[in-house]
Structures are given as structure tokens and as C-alpha cells.
């Protein structure tokens, strides 16, 4: 398993890639299911190496098949495995084969009852995959509610049951996972709406499916990676100092509202600005400087006090916590001052 991939595809594109891998690229579906089970068990044991008794909840489709593979491999590794199928057993295809393999290996399937949750260290959610497109039914909702209330960590296979894989909506009720192991690709719903709150730690295993399986498909999202950030923030010279890494002037923080301007100034420092100056109400200057001494604070109560700060700035930000009081006229004495403010205003207008 490697770092999360940058491209994110829709669930429809992922299902099409899965079919293409099987039908065109010649990778058996059972092989993909086996790889998924192995990947999930590896991630699970890495995060909870001391977990011994595990409840695997399997659904009737391929997601449930992944669960049966996890159960079989975990049992072979010496773990105590309890399997239940609250929605019924798989009856066809690779999922049925995975269930048969579990039984052939000596595994059993217990009747579902919430009491099973009381005697386990960990729960594997293999109930439903990406095909869910409507609110979960009453029976499944009761299972999900019981799992969430049990206080046991949950590993969701592919995505938490009840989560819309494309939009991140909760379809009635959804599993709250501590770990989600996504297969073939990340799903957009992981990053939208309720998704980030429900997926927990996120792992993706592409199951050795070649990139060609996505031929003709367009990603719906592209993640910003550390490589992207390094390109935007190149390594600085060893002789660099704060005076050559950009001078930012931030104007804001009217009486009683120092928070927004302070947070904005901190953000500028965090992304690499060398010198950050805050022009704010005099009653706030000392407090901001005391909390964050890296920020240069000017307590101003008239536009004339901004002349030198305007001249020194490379970029100007106006507004955080400024309030709605009537502004005083401010004459920009030099062409450079006027150009800075015009550029700032045009950038803000184009962004909106």
C-alpha cells in the first residue's frame, strides 16, 4: 500500500474500471477480491496489532465477498473471527465463492444480534459497497445504529456503509469508521459533506489494477499532494532572510474584533511570507503582538499612519474584522500605492 493517489474518480467510473480489469485486461474477479481482502487485513493489523477478536459483518454482494476473504485470512493468521450476515448470504458470483471458501476453511456464519458487538475488539464493515443510491432500509439502519453505539473501532471496506460514495451524503444513517480501506480508487464522497467525518483514517489500495482500466474516464477531483505544495513553495536559499520573502500588509480588526486579522496574519506567516504587518485598532495592537510576536503590529486610528506601511508592502489585504464603520478618506500618495490597491481590488473581483 502506498500514499493516497492524487486522482479521484466517480463510483461509476470505478465500477467500469473494475469491469474492464476483469473483462478486457483479464484479471479474474476472484483475484481482485482476494487482493482486496489482503489489503484490508494488512491495514487493519497495522493500525490495531493487538486486536484479537474481530466481528466481520458481510453483505450479500461483492462488498460482503471482500469481508469473507478478510475473515478467512484473519482466521488463518490466528485471530478469533466471528462472521454475521445481517442482510443474507451472497448467492452468486465471486461473492458466493468467497463465502464458500470461508465455510470450506472451517468458518461459520452466526445469526446477527447486537450482542455480538459486546465481545469483540474490532468490527469490519463489509455490508454494502458503492452501489447504494437510496436511504438504507430499516433492518440495515438498525444494524448500523447498533455498530455506531457499540464503541468498537470499525474498519469499512471500500467505503462506510450508508455513505454516498459520490457526494458524501448520509443515506439515512451511516457507519462511522475509524479506518476506511478503499479499493482501486478513492471515492469523491470521502472528501465532501459528511464524508471526512465518517471515513476515519483513509487508505487506498489500487489492487494492481493498471491505469489503463480508466481509459476514457475523467477524474472528478484531483488531490493537492505534498509534491504540489513543494512546487508552490520551493526551497529557499540558505542565505535567505525575512526581508526577501515577501512583505504583507493586512488591514483590519476594528474595535472588539481582533481575531480575524490575527488569524489571517498567522496564515500568511505559515505559507511563507517573510514580514507580516497588521494595521489594526490601537486597542488590539498590544494583544496581537503579545500572542504572536512574529507579527508586526501597528495601532492606527487615521489613514495618514498607513503611508510608510503602504510603501513597504508587496501585497495588501484589507478586511478581516474591519467592521462596518464609515471609512475615513485615505489619499494614496504614490503611483506604487495606487497600483497595489488597484491590483488587489481587481484580483478580489475576478475571484468572486
GIJOVEN-V710770 format. One record per helix or strand. SS is the DSSP state (hx for helix, st for strand). FROM is the first residue (numbers start at 1). TO is the last residue. If there is no record, write none. Layout:
SS,FROM,TO
SS,FROM,TO
This chain:
st,7,9
hx,11,23
hx,29,47
st,53,58
hx,62,76
st,80,84
hx,93,104
st,110,110
hx,114,119
st,122,126
hx,138,149
st,153,157
st,163,163
st,170,170
st,179,183
st,186,187
hx,188,191
hx,195,198
st,201,205
hx,211,214
st,221,222
hx,226,232
hx,242,244
st,247,251
hx,259,270
st,275,280
hx,282,291
st,296,299
hx,303,312
st,315,318
hx,335,351
